[in-house]
């Protein structure tokens, strides 16, 4: 990949093989995360529909002894 100037920023062109693996299309939001000294990761942000599907699939349960205390949840630091 080659780094190019784009306005006041720098840009890279993502190879087609990477965009296919990530199922990217024009207009998608991605996140670039520094993974090491000279390495990075590209992550595709999930769409609204994908997030909703994940929420629907989540069937987590709270522990039986869990008690929600509204005062503790809204407590402000002194």
Gaussian input, Z-matrix of N, CA and C with variables (Angstrom, degrees):
# hf/3-21g

backbone

0 1
 N
 C     1     B1
 C     2     B2     1     A1
 N     3     B3     2     A2     1     D1
 C     4     B4     3     A3     2     D2
 C     5     B5     4     A4     3     D3
 N     6     B6     5     A5     4     D4
 C     7     B7     6     A6     5     D5
 C     8     B8     7     A7     6     D6
 N     9     B9     8     A8     7     D7
 C    10    B10     9     A9     8     D8
 C    11    B11    10    A10     9     D9
 N    12    B12    11    A11    10    D10
 C    13    B13    12    A12    11    D11
 C    14    B14    13    A13    12    D12
 N    15    B15    14    A14    13    D13
 C    16    B16    15    A15    14    D14
 C    17    B17    16    A16    15    D15
 N    18    B18    17    A17    16    D16
 C    19    B19    18    A18    17    D17
 C    20    B20    19    A19    18    D18
 N    21    B21    20    A20    19    D19
 C    22    B22    21    A21    20    D20
 C    23    B23    22    A22    21    D21
 N    24    B24    23    A23    22    D22
 C    25    B25    24    A24    23    D23
 C    26    B26    25    A25    24    D24
 N    27    B27    26    A26    25    D25
 C    28    B28    27    A27    26    D26
 C    29    B29    28    A28    27    D27
 N    30    B30    29    A29    28    D28
 C    31    B31    30    A30    29    D29
 C    32    B32    31    A31    30    D30
 N    33    B33    32    A32    31    D31
 C    34    B34    33    A33    32    D32
 C    35    B35    34    A34    33    D33
 N    36    B36    35    A35    34    D34
 C    37    B37    36    A36    35    D35
 C    38    B38    37    A37    36    D36
 N    39    B39    38    A38    37    D37
 C    40    B40    39    A39    38    D38
 C    41    B41    40    A40    39    D39
 N    42    B42    41    A41    40    D40
 C    43    B43    42    A42    41    D41
 C    44    B44    43    A43    42    D42
 N    45    B45    44    A44    43    D43
 C    46    B46    45    A45    44    D44
 C    47    B47    46    A46    45    D45
 N    48    B48    47    A47    46    D46
 C    49    B49    48    A48    47    D47
 C    50    B50    49    A49    48    D48
 N    51    B51    50    A50    49    D49
 C    52    B52    51    A51    50    D50
 C    53    B53    52    A52    51    D51
 N    54    B54    53    A53    52    D52
 C    55    B55    54    A54    53    D53
 C    56    B56    55    A55    54    D54
 N    57    B57    56    A56    55    D55
 C    58    B58    57    A57    56    D56
 C    59    B59    58    A58    57    D57
 N    60    B60    59    A59    58    D58
 C    61    B61    60    A60    59    D59
 C    62    B62    61    A61    60    D60
 N    63    B63    62    A62    61    D61
 C    64    B64    63    A63    62    D62
 C    65    B65    64    A64    63    D63
 N    66    B66    65    A65    64    D64
 C    67    B67    66    A66    65    D65
 C    68    B68    67    A67    66    D66
 N    69    B69    68    A68    67    D67
 C    70    B70    69    A69    68    D68
 C    71    B71    70    A70    69    D69
 N    72    B72    71    A71    70    D70
 C    73    B73    72    A72    71    D71
 C    74    B74    73    A73    72    D72
 N    75    B75    74    A74    73    D73
 C    76    B76    75    A75    74    D74
 C    77    B77    76    A76    75    D75
 N    78    B78    77    A77    76    D76
 C    79    B79    78    A78    77    D77
 C    80    B80    79    A79    78    D78
 N    81    B81    80    A80    79    D79
 C    82    B82    81    A81    80    D80
 C    83    B83    82    A82    81    D81
 N    84    B84    83    A83    82    D82
 C    85    B85    84    A84    83    D83
 C    86    B86    85    A85    84    D84
 N    87    B87    86    A86    85    D85
 C    88    B88    87    A87    86    D86
 C    89    B89    88    A88    87    D87
 N    90    B90    89    A89    88    D88
 C    91    B91    90    A90    89    D89
 C    92    B92    91    A91    90    D90
 N    93    B93    92    A92    91    D91
 C    94    B94    93    A93    92    D92
 C    95    B95    94    A94    93    D93
 N    96    B96    95    A95    94    D94
 C    97    B97    96    A96    95    D95
 C    98    B98    97    A97    96    D96
 N    99    B99    98    A98    97    D97
 C   100   B100    99    A99    98    D98
 C   101   B101   100   A100    99    D99
 N   102   B102   101   A101   100   D100
 C   103   B103   102   A102   101   D101
 C   104   B104   103   A103   102   D102
 N   105   B105   104   A104   103   D103
 C   106   B106   105   A105   104   D104
 C   107   B107   106   A106   105   D105
 N   108   B108   107   A107   106   D106
 C   109   B109   108   A108   107   D107
 C   110   B110   109   A109   108   D108
 N   111   B111   110   A110   109   D109
 C   112   B112   111   A111   110   D110
 C   113   B113   112   A112   111   D111
 N   114   B114   113   A113   112   D112
 C   115   B115   114   A114   113   D113
 C   116   B116   115   A115   114   D114
 N   117   B117   116   A116   115   D115
 C   118   B118   117   A117   116   D116
 C   119   B119   118   A118   117   D117
 N   120   B120   119   A119   118   D118
 C   121   B121   120   A120   119   D119
 C   122   B122   121   A121   120   D120
 N   123   B123   122   A122   121   D121
 C   124   B124   123   A123   122   D122
 C   125   B125   124   A124   123   D123
 N   126   B126   125   A125   124   D124
 C   127   B127   126   A126   125   D125
 C   128   B128   127   A127   126   D126
 N   129   B129   128   A128   127   D127
 C   130   B130   129   A129   128   D128
 C   131   B131   130   A130   129   D129
 N   132   B132   131   A131   130   D130
 C   133   B133   132   A132   131   D131
 C   134   B134   133   A133   132   D132
 N   135   B135   134   A134   133   D133
 C   136   B136   135   A135   134   D134
 C   137   B137   136   A136   135   D135
 N   138   B138   137   A137   136   D136
 C   139   B139   138   A138   137   D137
 C   140   B140   139   A139   138   D138
 N   141   B141   140   A140   139   D139
 C   142   B142   141   A141   140   D140
 C   143   B143   142   A142   141   D141
 N   144   B144   143   A143   142   D142
 C   145   B145   144   A144   143   D143
 C   146   B146   145   A145   144   D144
 N   147   B147   146   A146   145   D145
 C   148   B148   147   A147   146   D146
 C   149   B149   148   A148   147   D147
 N   150   B150   149   A149   148   D148
 C   151   B151   150   A150   149   D149
 C   152   B152   151   A151   150   D150
 N   153   B153   152   A152   151   D151
 C   154   B154   153   A153   152   D152
 C   155   B155   154   A154   153   D153
 N   156   B156   155   A155   154   D154
 C   157   B157   156   A156   155   D155
 C   158   B158   157   A157   156   D156
 N   159   B159   158   A158   157   D157
 C   160   B160   159   A159   158   D158
 C   161   B161   160   A160   159   D159
 N   162   B162   161   A161   160   D160
 C   163   B163   162   A162   161   D161
 C   164   B164   163   A163   162   D162
 N   165   B165   164   A164   163   D163
 C   166   B166   165   A165   164   D164
 C   167   B167   166   A166   165   D165
 N   168   B168   167   A167   166   D166
 C   169   B169   168   A168   167   D167
 C   170   B170   169   A169   168   D168
 N   171   B171   170   A170   169   D169
 C   172   B172   171   A171   170   D170
 C   173   B173   172   A172   171   D171
 N   174   B174   173   A173   172   D172
 C   175   B175   174   A174   173   D173
 C   176   B176   175   A175   174   D174
 N   177   B177   176   A176   175   D175
 C   178   B178   177   A177   176   D176
 C   179   B179   178   A178   177   D177
 N   180   B180   179   A179   178   D178
 C   181   B181   180   A180   179   D179
 C   182   B182   181   A181   180   D180
 N   183   B183   182   A182   181   D181
 C   184   B184   183   A183   182   D182
 C   185   B185   184   A184   183   D183
 N   186   B186   185   A185   184   D184
 C   187   B187   186   A186   185   D185
 C   188   B188   187   A187   186   D186
 N   189   B189   188   A188   187   D187
 C   190   B190   189   A189   188   D188
 C   191   B191   190   A190   189   D189
 N   192   B192   191   A191   190   D190
 C   193   B193   192   A192   191   D191
 C   194   B194   193   A193   192   D192
 N   195   B195   194   A194   193   D193
 C   196   B196   195   A195   194   D194
 C   197   B197   196   A196   195   D195
 N   198   B198   197   A197   196   D196
 C   199   B199   198   A198   197   D197
 C   200   B200   199   A199   198   D198
 N   201   B201   200   A200   199   D199
 C   202   B202   201   A201   200   D200
 C   203   B203   202   A202   201   D201
 N   204   B204   203   A203   202   D202
 C   205   B205   204   A204   203   D203
 C   206   B206   205   A205   204   D204
 N   207   B207   206   A206   205   D205
 C   208   B208   207   A207   206   D206
 C   209   B209   208   A208   207   D207
 N   210   B210   209   A209   208   D208
 C   211   B211   210   A210   209   D209
 C   212   B212   211   A211   210   D210
 N   213   B213   212   A212   211   D211
 C   214   B214   213   A213   212   D212
 C   215   B215   214   A214   213   D213
 N   216   B216   215   A215   214   D214
 C   217   B217   216   A216   215   D215
 C   218   B218   217   A217   216   D216
 N   219   B219   218   A218   217   D217
 C   220   B220   219   A219   218   D218
 C   221   B221   220   A220   219   D219
 N   222   B222   221   A221   220   D220
 C   223   B223   222   A222   221   D221
 C   224   B224   223   A223   222   D222
 N   225   B225   224   A224   223   D223
 C   226   B226   225   A225   224   D224
 C   227   B227   226   A226   225   D225
 N   228   B228   227   A227   226   D226
 C   229   B229   228   A228   227   D227
 C   230   B230   229   A229   228   D228
 N   231   B231   230   A230   229   D229
 C   232   B232   231   A231   230   D230
 C   233   B233   232   A232   231   D231

   B1=1.4489
   B2=1.5179
   B3=1.2993
   B4=1.4533
   B5=1.5225
   B6=1.3313
   B7=1.4556
   B8=1.5278
   B9=1.3444
   B10=1.4602
   B11=1.5224
   B12=1.3055
   B13=1.4623
   B14=1.5235
   B15=1.3351
   B16=1.4577
   B17=1.5167
   B18=1.3287
   B19=1.4630
   B20=1.5135
   B21=1.3292
   B22=1.4635
   B23=1.5211
   B24=1.3176
   B25=1.4573
   B26=1.5190
   B27=1.3229
   B28=1.4517
   B29=1.5204
   B30=1.3178
   B31=1.4628
   B32=1.5232
   B33=1.3324
   B34=1.4578
   B35=1.5196
   B36=1.2950
   B37=1.4601
   B38=1.5190
   B39=1.3122
   B40=1.4620
   B41=1.5215
   B42=1.3341
   B43=1.4675
   B44=1.5280
   B45=1.3123
   B46=1.4647
   B47=1.5195
   B48=1.3290
   B49=1.4678
   B50=1.5354
   B51=1.3294
   B52=1.4662
   B53=1.5263
   B54=1.3251
   B55=1.4606
   B56=1.5317
   B57=1.3344
   B58=1.4625
   B59=1.5227
   B60=1.3291
   B61=1.4674
   B62=1.5205
   B63=1.3361
   B64=1.4661
   B65=1.5228
   B66=1.3122
   B67=1.4700
   B68=1.5291
   B69=1.3407
   B70=1.4612
   B71=1.5165
   B72=1.3217
   B73=1.4596
   B74=1.5217
   B75=1.2954
   B76=1.4632
   B77=1.5251
   B78=1.3234
   B79=1.4590
   B80=1.5201
   B81=1.3525
   B82=1.4643
   B83=1.5226
   B84=1.3256
   B85=1.4570
   B86=1.5100
   B87=1.3336
   B88=1.4534
   B89=1.5232
   B90=1.3129
   B91=1.4536
   B92=1.5143
   B93=1.3272
   B94=1.4563
   B95=1.5210
   B96=1.3410
   B97=1.4587
   B98=1.5223
   B99=1.3225
   B100=1.4556
   B101=1.5223
   B102=1.3353
   B103=1.4620
   B104=1.5201
   B105=1.2938
   B106=1.4645
   B107=1.5112
   B108=1.3268
   B109=1.4578
   B110=1.5244
   B111=1.3125
   B112=1.4713
   B113=1.5209
   B114=1.3180
   B115=1.4620
   B116=1.5221
   B117=1.3170
   B118=1.4565
   B119=1.5159
   B120=1.3288
   B121=1.4561
   B122=1.5220
   B123=1.3171
   B124=1.4607
   B125=1.5145
   B126=1.3119
   B127=1.4623
   B128=1.5153
   B129=1.3137
   B130=1.4580
   B131=1.5212
   B132=1.3215
   B133=1.4569
   B134=1.5262
   B135=1.3301
   B136=1.4692
   B137=1.5292
   B138=1.3127
   B139=1.4632
   B140=1.5233
   B141=1.3036
   B142=1.4684
   B143=1.5211
   B144=1.3283
   B145=1.4646
   B146=1.5315
   B147=1.3470
   B148=1.4607
   B149=1.5259
   B150=1.3413
   B151=1.4641
   B152=1.5205
   B153=1.3198
   B154=1.4665
   B155=1.5296
   B156=1.3253
   B157=1.4623
   B158=1.5270
   B159=1.3312
   B160=1.4646
   B161=1.5224
   B162=1.3286
   B163=1.4616
   B164=1.5246
   B165=1.3339
   B166=1.4650
   B167=1.5263
   B168=1.3352
   B169=1.4584
   B170=1.5294
   B171=1.3289
   B172=1.4667
   B173=1.5220
   B174=1.2958
   B175=1.4567
   B176=1.5289
   B177=1.3418
   B178=1.4580
   B179=1.5254
   B180=1.2838
   B181=1.4536
   B182=1.5217
   B183=1.3091
   B184=1.4520
   B185=1.5260
   B186=1.3419
   B187=1.4683
   B188=1.5221
   B189=1.3316
   B190=1.4698
   B191=1.5227
   B192=1.3314
   B193=1.4625
   B194=1.5337
   B195=1.3386
   B196=1.4656
   B197=1.5245
   B198=1.3324
   B199=1.4680
   B200=1.5251
   B201=1.3006
   B202=1.4651
   B203=1.5187
   B204=1.3174
   B205=1.4616
   B206=1.5265
   B207=1.2998
   B208=1.4558
   B209=1.5284
   B210=1.3230
   B211=1.4602
   B212=1.5262
   B213=1.3346
   B214=1.4639
   B215=1.5291
   B216=1.3151
   B217=1.4658
   B218=1.5209
   B219=1.3205
   B220=1.4695
   B221=1.5249
   B222=1.3271
   B223=1.4545
   B224=1.5179
   B225=1.2870
   B226=1.4609
   B227=1.5238
   B228=1.3317
   B229=1.4582
   B230=1.5214
   B231=1.3047
   B232=1.4699
   B233=1.5050
   A1=108.62
   A2=114.96
   A3=120.54
   A4=109.01
   A5=115.11
   A6=121.06
   A7=108.15
   A8=116.45
   A9=121.94
   A10=109.52
   A11=116.26
   A12=122.38
   A13=108.29
   A14=116.59
   A15=122.00
   A16=106.73
   A17=116.91
   A18=121.18
   A19=108.86
   A20=117.05
   A21=121.56
   A22=111.73
   A23=117.95
   A24=122.34
   A25=110.88
   A26=115.16
   A27=121.74
   A28=107.94
   A29=117.09
   A30=121.33
   A31=109.49
   A32=115.55
   A33=121.36
   A34=107.68
   A35=115.97
   A36=121.30
   A37=107.10
   A38=116.60
   A39=121.65
   A40=108.52
   A41=117.20
   A42=119.52
   A43=111.55
   A44=116.07
   A45=121.82
   A46=111.33
   A47=118.03
   A48=120.53
   A49=110.96
   A50=117.28
   A51=121.12
   A52=109.93
   A53=117.73
   A54=120.20
   A55=111.38
   A56=117.12
   A57=120.04
   A58=110.87
   A59=117.33
   A60=121.12
   A61=110.17
   A62=116.99
   A63=121.50
   A64=112.67
   A65=117.08
   A66=122.95
   A67=110.95
   A68=115.59
   A69=121.19
   A70=110.69
   A71=114.41
   A72=120.16
   A73=107.27
   A74=116.29
   A75=121.15
   A76=110.09
   A77=115.57
   A78=121.20
   A79=114.13
   A80=118.14
   A81=121.00
   A82=110.12
   A83=115.92
   A84=121.53
   A85=108.33
   A86=116.16
   A87=120.88
   A88=108.52
   A89=115.24
   A90=122.47
   A91=107.02
   A92=117.22
   A93=121.89
   A94=106.48
   A95=116.24
   A96=122.34
   A97=109.03
   A98=116.79
   A99=120.60
   A100=107.74
   A101=116.36
   A102=121.66
   A103=112.00
   A104=118.10
   A105=122.16
   A106=109.23
   A107=116.16
   A108=120.37
   A109=111.65
   A110=116.90
   A111=120.04
   A112=111.38
   A113=116.76
   A114=120.84
   A115=110.22
   A116=115.53
   A117=120.22
   A118=109.23
   A119=115.03
   A120=121.85
   A121=108.11
   A122=115.99
   A123=121.66
   A124=107.23
   A125=115.97
   A126=120.89
   A127=108.99
   A128=115.30
   A129=120.06
   A130=108.19
   A131=116.49
   A132=120.80
   A133=108.21
   A134=117.99
   A135=119.26
   A136=111.35
   A137=115.33
   A138=120.09
   A139=109.33
   A140=116.47
   A141=121.74
   A142=110.44
   A143=116.50
   A144=120.73
   A145=111.61
   A146=116.61
   A147=119.89
   A148=111.09
   A149=116.99
   A150=120.33
   A151=111.36
   A152=116.74
   A153=119.97
   A154=110.74
   A155=117.31
   A156=120.68
   A157=110.48
   A158=117.22
   A159=120.64
   A160=110.63
   A161=116.79
   A162=120.07
   A163=111.60
   A164=116.31
   A165=119.99
   A166=111.56
   A167=116.46
   A168=120.34
   A169=111.91
   A170=117.62
   A171=120.97
   A172=109.37
   A173=115.79
   A174=120.56
   A175=110.39
   A176=115.69
   A177=120.07
   A178=111.80
   A179=115.50
   A180=122.13
   A181=108.36
   A182=116.14
   A183=120.76
   A184=108.59
   A185=116.73
   A186=118.79
   A187=110.59
   A188=116.70
   A189=121.76
   A190=111.67
   A191=117.61
   A192=120.34
   A193=113.35
   A194=117.84
   A195=121.36
   A196=110.37
   A197=115.03
   A198=121.23
   A199=107.35
   A200=116.08
   A201=120.61
   A202=108.32
   A203=116.50
   A204=122.03
   A205=107.30
   A206=116.30
   A207=122.12
   A208=111.90
   A209=117.13
   A210=120.71
   A211=111.21
   A212=117.10
   A213=120.10
   A214=110.89
   A215=117.57
   A216=122.00
   A217=111.17
   A218=117.56
   A219=121.24
   A220=113.61
   A221=117.60
   A222=121.64
   A223=109.89
   A224=115.70
   A225=122.10
   A226=108.45
   A227=115.19
   A228=119.47
   A229=111.05
   A230=116.51
   A231=121.31
   A232=111.97
   D1=149.66
   D2=-179.43
   D3=-118.45
   D4=139.42
   D5=177.84
   D6=-87.45
   D7=132.24
   D8=-179.82
   D9=-126.69
   D10=158.69
   D11=175.50
   D12=-83.15
   D13=135.54
   D14=177.53
   D15=-139.31
   D16=97.07
   D17=-173.56
   D18=64.51
   D19=-127.48
   D20=177.26
   D21=-91.57
   D22=2.80
   D23=-175.74
   D24=-110.72
   D25=173.82
   D26=171.55
   D27=-109.33
   D28=149.69
   D29=-177.24
   D30=-135.99
   D31=152.72
   D32=171.29
   D33=-123.45
   D34=149.61
   D35=175.97
   D36=-96.35
   D37=125.37
   D38=-178.18
   D39=-83.56
   D40=127.08
   D41=179.79
   D42=-61.85
   D43=150.90
   D44=-179.13
   D45=-57.19
   D46=-37.00
   D47=-178.76
   D48=-63.28
   D49=-37.67
   D50=178.32
   D51=-70.74
   D52=-43.91
   D53=-179.36
   D54=-64.82
   D55=-31.84
   D56=177.13
   D57=-68.96
   D58=-43.86
   D59=180.00
   D60=-62.38
   D61=-42.29
   D62=-179.80
   D63=-83.14
   D64=-3.48
   D65=-178.28
   D66=54.68
   D67=46.10
   D68=-179.61
   D69=-83.92
   D70=146.72
   D71=171.55
   D72=-138.58
   D73=163.66
   D74=-177.69
   D75=-55.80
   D76=132.12
   D77=178.63
   D78=96.33
   D79=-10.77
   D80=178.41
   D81=-66.65
   D82=148.84
   D83=172.96
   D84=-91.85
   D85=135.21
   D86=176.10
   D87=-128.01
   D88=163.56
   D89=176.94
   D90=-123.23
   D91=129.85
   D92=175.83
   D93=-107.34
   D94=122.57
   D95=-175.50
   D96=-118.36
   D97=130.17
   D98=176.14
   D99=-71.49
   D100=121.49
   D101=-174.98
   D102=-105.06
   D103=-11.95
   D104=-178.76
   D105=-171.44
   D106=-167.61
   D107=-177.24
   D108=-60.75
   D109=-44.77
   D110=-178.56
   D111=-132.43
   D112=29.99
   D113=179.58
   D114=-129.85
   D115=156.10
   D116=177.68
   D117=-147.06
   D118=164.42
   D119=176.67
   D120=-120.81
   D121=145.83
   D122=174.50
   D123=-112.32
   D124=126.56
   D125=179.06
   D126=-123.89
   D127=135.07
   D128=175.78
   D129=-82.95
   D130=130.26
   D131=176.03
   D132=-71.18
   D133=132.83
   D134=179.89
   D135=-66.08
   D136=146.90
   D137=177.78
   D138=-74.90
   D139=168.52
   D140=178.29
   D141=-58.35
   D142=-43.73
   D143=-179.94
   D144=-63.98
   D145=-39.43
   D146=178.28
   D147=-66.04
   D148=-39.97
   D149=177.32
   D150=-63.96
   D151=-41.37
   D152=178.93
   D153=-64.64
   D154=-39.34
   D155=178.22
   D156=-63.97
   D157=-39.47
   D158=178.03
   D159=-64.67
   D160=-41.80
   D161=178.44
   D162=-63.59
   D163=-41.93
   D164=179.29
   D165=-65.37
   D166=-34.08
   D167=-178.87
   D168=-77.20
   D169=-21.02
   D170=-178.56
   D171=-73.06
   D172=122.64
   D173=-178.94
   D174=-122.29
   D175=34.16
   D176=-177.94
   D177=-63.61
   D178=149.20
   D179=178.82
   D180=-121.89
   D181=144.86
   D182=175.11
   D183=-78.15
   D184=151.20
   D185=177.33
   D186=-59.34
   D187=149.88
   D188=-177.06
   D189=-59.34
   D190=-31.02
   D191=-177.70
   D192=-91.69
   D193=8.17
   D194=-178.96
   D195=-69.73
   D196=131.03
   D197=177.00
   D198=-128.28
   D199=124.91
   D200=177.86
   D201=-88.17
   D202=122.63
   D203=178.15
   D204=-112.95
   D205=108.28
   D206=-177.15
   D207=-59.34
   D208=-39.50
   D209=179.60
   D210=-64.23
   D211=-43.59
   D212=177.68
   D213=-64.52
   D214=-40.63
   D215=-178.40
   D216=-64.70
   D217=-32.87
   D218=-177.43
   D219=-101.81
   D220=8.15
   D221=-178.73
   D222=-64.91
   D223=135.75
   D224=178.67
   D225=-102.70
   D226=146.91
   D227=177.84
   D228=-65.19
   D229=146.35
   D230=-177.66
   D231=-79.58

